[in-house]
Amino acid sequence: MRLTTRSTVALTTAIATAVGLGLSLMSPIATAAPQARTQTTSAERSAAEAALVAVEQALDPAVTERSRAVQPRRDLTLLLNDLFVALPDLSTSDRRTAQRYLARPTDPGGDGLPGLTIDYANGVTVQDDCGSGEPGQGTDFCVNWLNSTNDAPSTADTNGTADSDGIPDWIENVRTDMADVWDVEVDEMGFKPPLNDNKGPNNKLDIYIADIGDPGYYGYCTSERRVSGGWAASGYCVLDDDYAPSEFGPANTPRENLQVTAAHEFFHAVQFAYDFDEDNWFMEGTAAWMEDEVYDNVNDNYQYLNSSPISNPKRPLDHSASIGVYGSWIWWRYLTEATGWSGLVHAVWNRADDSDHPAGNHYSMQALDKVLKSQDESLKNRFNHFGVVNRAPGTFYEEGEDYLSSKAADSFALTSSDKTSGPQSRTIDHMASATIVVRPGSGLGDTGWQLKVNVDGPPSSRSPFARAVAYNIDGDPVQSKVIKLKKNGAGSAKVGFSSADVDRVDVTLTNAGHAYKCWERTQFSCAGKPKDDNLKFDYRLTAVAP
């Protein structure tokens, strides 16, 4: 039951994500696919057909041309991943079409479909660097390319360990950067390596080089062959043949685009060894986080802050139907910096490991909650603090001076003649927050003025949290106080409010509820229906005289 239900809701979620991203998620996969089900419900068939349509639209030349005119899209990895999941629920005819989309560049059958321009199956000799005496011999992955067609990289061969060694410079760059990525993500950080694919020149992970920037994509790694009885899968990757500025813009050099794409996409191949059907926000958020862990100086993932919990704190953190799945990387950066635990993301993936249905396996939000509790940490406390520091990222994050700041939901100015905001109210969805700004005005210059914050929120069982932080004129926090909420959700606290010392006070209200009715075909964790949305927080702000 779990397999059928989980598969169907995952497809629905991925399709919604594709729409939110402008249909931006995957490309060719291989086809050691599940067999057709003996019985498929109408809901399963409809979801599978929608997954196929989403891929067809995502790779439609008109759509990709519009996308490229704006900005190349990061990742095709999730749409075709879910089309792979959908194969058993498709009709025989649709399954054949899907398998053409899912074919490797070296597999026949994919040519001629709209949006697919990879020419590997057209009789051109495929090159690789894994032969005897070549750089990939005996290594964990193999780089494959063509010396002709539009998918061929430049044939320039002047660098590397041996000039004019027959391997193009771009291929040597790919080999060098992928090796560095493997060293960091697998050898240093301890993540599982991608599973062997039992295909290609050495039966290990294959990297294909092709012109995918023209239709509007950076790269992808996709699941291909399900392994064991769980949710682990092998896969392969495709990277662009040059990352030309004419296709990808001038923000990064071609080499930098190669590096961060390799770090991001390879981590998807790593994720497939744990659970290729995990929640989208978790998969994409940690992949975008990984870019900065491997190549700290490139900072390409800054672009996603415009669609992140910093820019939109009222949107649930685990909402998987928008570009915000990439922006959630900042949550993982916050957690590793706030806890000082560089292995936190690894620990969460270990908890979420469903490669062979281990005891204690959890979906994304469950796994995170369990990991934080194991370190005597509180998810609701951490999530509230996350909302607090995002108002002034330069005072907290290592690179926060370069981040944008979160905007306030409401603002008030209190004076000696108008000391109260009166009764106010905000409704907040699960894993979201709202910050109210209050400033001391005229007549509040004497030492001893305080701001009293009264909150009447949801009961403690719904995971509310509130905190007041006072900032000086330089924007530095000078006082922070948790507003202790009782079992019924009510509580109050006072912070300094003299205009001589305080420029503003931020009151951050957080709904850290993370309970779900799972497998309901939604766009949230475990494809579940949140049980803690639209919770009401009443509050009153009062200037209290010395």
Residue pairs with C-beta under 8 A, 6 or more apart in sequence:
2 519
4 37
4 44
5 519
6 277
6 519
6 527
7 44
7 85
7 86
7 88
7 89
7 277
8 43
8 44
8 47
8 89
8 521
9 519
9 520
9 521
9 522
9 527
10 82
10 85
10 277
10 527
11 47
11 48
11 50
11 51
11 82
11 85
11 86
12 47
12 50
12 521
12 522
12 527
13 82
13 279
13 280
13 320
13 321
13 521
13 522
13 523
13 527
14 25
14 51
14 54
14 78
14 79
14 81
14 82
14 280
15 47
15 50
15 51
15 54
15 82
16 320
16 321
16 523
17 25
17 78
17 280
17 320
17 321
17 322
17 325
17 523
18 24
18 25
18 54
18 57
18 58
18 78
18 79
19 54
19 321
20 321
20 322
20 323
20 324
21 73
21 322
21 323
21 325
22 63
22 67
22 73
23 54
23 57
23 58
23 63
23 79
24 58
24 67
24 73
24 74
24 75
24 76
24 79
24 217
25 54
25 58
25 75
25 76
25 77
25 78
25 79
25 80
25 81
26 55
26 58
26 75
26 76
26 77
26 78
26 79
26 80
26 81
26 82
26 83
26 220
26 222
27 59
27 76
27 80
27 116
27 212
27 217
27 220
27 222
27 238
28 80
28 101
28 102
28 103
28 104
28 105
28 107
28 110
28 116
28 118
28 222
28 238
29 80
29 81
29 83
29 84
29 101
29 102
29 103
29 104
29 222
29 223
29 224
29 235
29 236
30 102
30 103
30 104
30 107
30 197
30 199
30 224
30 225
30 236
31 99
31 102
31 103
31 107
31 224
32 224
32 225
32 226
33 84
33 87
33 88
33 99
33 102
34 87
34 88
34 226
35 88
36 87
36 88
36 89
36 90
36 92
36 95
37 44
37 88
37 89
40 48
40 88
40 89
44 89
45 89
45 90
45 91
47 86
47 89
47 521
48 86
48 87
48 88
48 89
48 90
48 94
49 90
49 94
51 79
51 82
51 83
51 85
51 86
52 83
52 86
52 90
52 94
52 97
52 98
52 101
54 79
54 83
55 79
55 80
55 83
55 98
55 101
56 101
56 114
57 63
58 64
58 76
58 79
58 115
59 101
59 113
59 114
59 115
59 116
59 215
60 114
60 115
61 114
61 115
61 215
63 115
64 115
64 215
64 216
64 217
65 215
65 216
67 73
67 216
68 213
68 214
68 215
68 216
68 247
71 249
72 213
72 216
72 217
72 218
72 247
72 248
72 249
73 216
73 217
73 218
74 217
74 218
74 261
74 264
74 288
74 326
75 217
75 218
75 219
75 220
75 264
75 265
75 268
75 284
75 287
76 217
76 220
76 222
77 220
77 221
77 222
77 265
77 268
77 283
78 280
78 283
78 284
80 101
80 102
80 220
80 222
81 222
81 223
81 276
81 277
82 277
83 98
83 101
83 102
84 102
84 222
84 223
84 224
84 233
85 277
86 98
87 95
87 98
87 99
87 102
90 98
99 109
100 109
100 110
100 113
101 110
101 113
101 116
102 222
102 224
103 109
103 110
103 121
104 120
104 199
104 206
104 208
104 224
104 236
105 118
105 120
105 121
105 144
105 151
105 208
105 210
105 238
106 120
106 121
106 126
106 144
106 200
106 208
107 121
108 121
109 121
110 116
110 118
110 121
111 118
111 119
111 121
111 122
115 215
117 150
117 151
117 210
117 211
117 214
117 215
118 151
118 208
118 210
118 211
118 212
118 238
119 146
119 149
119 150
119 151
120 126
120 144
120 146
120 151
120 208
120 210
122 149
124 146
124 147
124 148
124 149
125 146
125 147
126 144
126 145
126 146
127 144
127 145
127 146
127 147
127 171
128 134
128 136
128 142
128 143
128 144
128 145
128 200
128 201
129 135
129 136
129 142
129 143
129 167
129 171
129 175
130 136
130 137
130 139
130 142
130 143
130 201
130 202
131 137
131 201
134 167
135 160
135 161
135 167
135 172
135 175
136 142
136 143
136 175
136 201
136 202
139 179
139 202
139 204
140 182
140 193
140 204
140 205
141 178
141 182
141 194
141 204
141 205
141 206
141 207
142 200
142 201
142 202
142 204
142 205
142 206
142 207
143 171
143 174
143 175
143 178
143 207
143 209
144 200
144 201
144 206
144 207
144 208
144 209
145 151
145 152
145 153
145 168
145 171
145 208
145 209
145 241
146 152
146 209
147 155
147 168
150 211
150 214
151 209
151 210
151 211
151 241
152 241
153 168
153 170
153 171
153 209
153 241
153 242
154 168
154 169
154 170
154 242
155 168
156 168
156 169
156 170
157 163
157 164
157 165
157 166
157 167
157 168
157 169
158 164
158 169
159 169
159 172
160 167
160 169
160 172
170 209
170 241
170 242
171 209
173 255
173 258
174 207
174 209
174 239
174 258
174 262
177 255
177 258
177 259
177 262
178 207
178 262
178 266
180 259
180 294
181 259
181 262
181 263
181 266
181 294
182 193
182 266
184 263
184 293
184 294
185 191
185 263
185 266
185 267
185 270
185 290
185 294
186 192
186 193
186 270
189 293
189 342
189 343
189 346
190 343
190 346
191 267
191 270
191 346
191 349
192 270
192 273
192 274
193 270
193 273
194 205
194 221
194 234
194 235
194 266
194 269
194 270
194 272
194 273
195 227
195 232
195 233
195 234
195 235
195 272
195 273
196 203
196 204
196 205
196 234
197 203
197 204
197 205
197 206
197 224
197 225
197 234
197 235
197 236
198 225
198 234
199 206
199 236
200 206
200 236
205 234
205 235
205 236
205 237
205 269
206 236
206 237
207 236
207 237
207 238
207 239
208 236
208 237
208 238
208 239
209 238
209 239
209 240
209 241
210 238
210 239
210 240
210 241
211 240
211 241
211 242
212 218
212 219
212 220
212 238
212 239
212 240
213 240
213 241
213 242
213 243
213 244
213 247
213 248
214 247
217 240
218 240
218 243
218 248
218 257
218 261
218 264
218 265
219 237
219 238
219 239
219 240
219 261
219 262
219 264
219 265
220 237
220 238
220 265
220 268
221 235
221 236
221 237
221 238
221 265
221 266
221 268
221 269
221 272
222 235
222 236
222 237
222 268
223 233
223 234
223 235
223 272
223 276
224 233
224 234
224 235
224 236
225 233
225 234
225 235
226 232
226 233
226 276
227 233
227 234
227 355
228 355
228 356
229 356
229 357
230 275
230 354
230 355
230 356
230 357
230 358
231 275
231 276
231 277
231 354
231 355
232 272
232 273
232 274
232 275
232 276
232 354
232 355
232 356
233 272
233 273
233 276
234 272
235 268
235 269
235 272
235 276
236 269
237 265
237 266
237 269
239 258
239 261
239 262
239 265
240 247
240 248
240 257
240 258
240 261
242 254
243 254
243 255
243 257
243 258
243 261
244 254
245 254
248 254
248 257
251 300
251 303
252 260
252 298
252 300
256 295
256 298
256 300
257 300
259 294
259 295
259 298
260 291
260 294
260 295
260 298
260 300
260 301
263 290
263 291
263 293
263 294
263 295
264 287
264 288
264 290
264 291
265 287
267 286
267 287
267 290
268 283
268 287
271 278
271 283
271 286
271 287
271 349
273 355
274 349
274 350
274 352
274 353
274 354
274 355
275 352
275 353
275 354
275 355
277 354
278 352
278 354
278 363
278 364
279 318
279 320
279 363
279 364
279 365
279 524
279 525
279 526
279 527
280 320
280 325
281 317
281 318
281 319
281 320
281 324
281 325
281 328
281 364
281 525
282 318
282 348
282 352
282 364
282 525
283 325
284 325
284 326
284 328
285 325
285 326
285 327
285 328
285 329
285 331
285 332
286 329
286 332
286 345
286 349
287 329
288 301
288 304
288 326
288 327
288 328
288 329
289 301
289 329
289 332
289 333
289 345
291 298
291 300
291 301
291 329
292 298
292 299
292 301
292 329
292 333
299 399
299 402
301 326
301 329
302 402
302 403
304 323
304 326
304 327
304 329
304 330
305 311
305 327
305 330
305 403
305 404
306 327
306 404
307 322
307 323
307 324
307 326
307 327
308 324
308 327
308 328
308 329
308 330
309 315
309 317
309 324
309 327
309 328
309 330
309 331
309 386
309 387
309 390
309 406
310 327
310 330
310 390
310 393
310 403
310 404
310 405
310 406
311 327
311 404
311 406
311 407
312 324
313 387
313 390
313 406
313 409
313 432
313 433
313 434
313 435
314 409
314 428
314 429
314 432
314 433
314 434
315 322
315 324
315 429
315 432
316 429
316 430
316 431
316 432
316 524
316 530
316 533
317 328
317 331
317 383
317 431
317 432
318 328
318 364
318 365
318 431
318 524
318 525
319 325
319 523
319 524
320 523
320 524
321 523
330 390
330 403
331 386
332 344
332 345
333 397
334 382
334 386
334 389
334 397
335 341
335 344
335 345
335 382
336 342
336 344
336 345
337 396
337 397
337 398
338 382
338 385
338 386
338 389
339 375
339 377
339 382
341 347
341 375
344 371
347 371
347 374
348 364
348 367
348 368
348 371
349 367
351 360
351 361
351 362
351 366
351 367
351 368
351 370
351 371
352 361
352 362
352 363
352 364
352 367
353 361
354 361
362 370
363 518
363 525
363 526
364 525
364 526
365 431
365 514
365 516
365 525
365 526
366 525
366 526
368 379
369 379
369 514
372 378
372 379
372 382
373 379
379 463
379 512
379 514
380 463
380 464
380 465
380 510
380 512
381 465
383 431
383 433
383 465
383 510
383 512
384 433
384 465
384 466
384 467
384 508
384 510
384 512
385 467
386 433
387 406
387 433
387 435
387 508
387 510
388 435
388 467
388 469
388 480
388 506
388 508
389 395
389 396
389 397
389 400
390 405
390 406
391 405
391 406
391 408
391 435
391 469
391 506
391 508
392 405
392 471
392 475
392 476
392 477
393 400
393 401
393 403
393 404
393 405
394 400
394 401
394 403
394 475
395 475
395 476
395 477
397 403
406 435
408 435
408 436
408 437
408 506
409 426
409 434
409 435
409 436
410 424
410 426
410 434
410 436
410 437
411 436
411 437
411 438
411 439
412 421
412 436
412 437
412 438
412 439
412 541
413 438
413 439
413 440
413 441
414 420
414 421
414 438
414 439
414 440
414 441
414 444
414 451
414 497
414 541
414 542
414 543
415 441
415 442
415 443
415 444
415 543
416 442
416 443
416 444
416 543
416 545
417 442
417 443
418 441
419 542
419 543
419 544
419 545
420 540
420 541
420 542
420 543
421 438
421 539
421 540
421 541
421 542
422 540
423 538
423 540
424 436
424 538
424 539
424 540
424 541
425 536
425 537
425 538
425 539
426 434
426 436
426 509
426 536
426 537
426 539
427 534
427 535
427 536
427 537
428 434
428 509
428 510
428 511
428 534
428 535
428 537
429 511
429 530
429 532
429 533
429 534
429 535
430 511
430 512
430 513
430 514
430 515
430 524
430 530
430 531
430 532
430 533
430 535
431 511
431 512
431 513
431 514
432 510
432 511
433 508
433 509
433 510
433 511
434 508
434 509
434 537
435 506
435 507
435 508
435 509
436 506
436 507
436 508
436 509
436 539
436 541
437 504
437 505
437 506
437 507
438 451
438 504
438 505
438 507
438 541
439 503
439 504
439 505
440 449
440 451
440 497
440 498
440 499
440 502
440 543
441 499
444 497
444 498
444 499
444 543
445 498
445 499
445 500
446 498
446 500
446 546
447 498
447 500
447 501
447 546
448 498
448 545
448 546
449 496
449 497
449 498
449 499
449 543
449 544
449 545
449 546
450 494
450 495
450 496
450 497
450 543
450 544
451 468
451 470
451 494
451 495
451 496
451 497
451 505
451 541
451 542
451 543
451 544
452 492
452 493
452 494
452 541
452 542
452 543
452 544
453 466
453 468
453 483
453 492
453 493
453 494
453 495
453 505
453 507
453 539
453 540
453 541
454 490
454 491
454 492
454 539
454 540
454 541
454 542
455 466
455 483
455 485
455 489
455 490
455 491
455 492
455 507
455 509
455 537
455 538
455 539
456 489
456 490
456 537
456 538
456 539
457 464
457 466
457 485
457 489
457 490
457 491
457 509
457 535
457 536
457 537
457 538
458 464
458 489
458 511
458 513
458 532
458 535
458 536
458 537
459 487
459 488
459 489
460 485
460 486
460 487
460 488
460 489
462 489
462 511
462 513
462 532
462 535
463 511
463 512
463 513
463 514
463 532
464 485
464 489
464 509
464 510
464 511
464 512
464 513
464 535
464 537
465 482
465 485
465 509
465 510
465 512
466 482
466 483
466 485
466 491
466 507
466 508
466 509
466 510
466 537
467 480
467 481
467 482
467 483
467 507
467 508
468 480
468 481
468 483
468 493
468 495
468 505
468 506
468 507
468 508
469 477
469 479
469 480
469 481
469 495
469 505
469 506
469 508
470 477
470 478
470 479
470 480
470 495
470 496
470 497
470 501
470 502
470 504
470 505
471 477
471 478
471 502
471 503
471 504
471 505
471 506
472 478
472 501
472 502
472 503
473 503
475 503
478 496
478 501
478 502
479 495
479 496
481 493
481 494
481 495
482 493
483 491
483 492
483 493
483 507
484 491
484 493
485 491
494 544
495 505
496 502
497 505
497 543
497 544
507 539
507 541
509 537
509 539
511 532
511 535
511 537
513 530
513 531
513 532
513 533
513 535
514 525
514 532
515 530
515 531
515 532
516 524
516 525
516 526
516 528
516 529
516 530
516 531
517 528
517 529
517 531
518 526
518 527
518 528
519 526
519 527
519 528
520 527
520 528
520 529
521 527
522 528
522 529
522 530
524 530
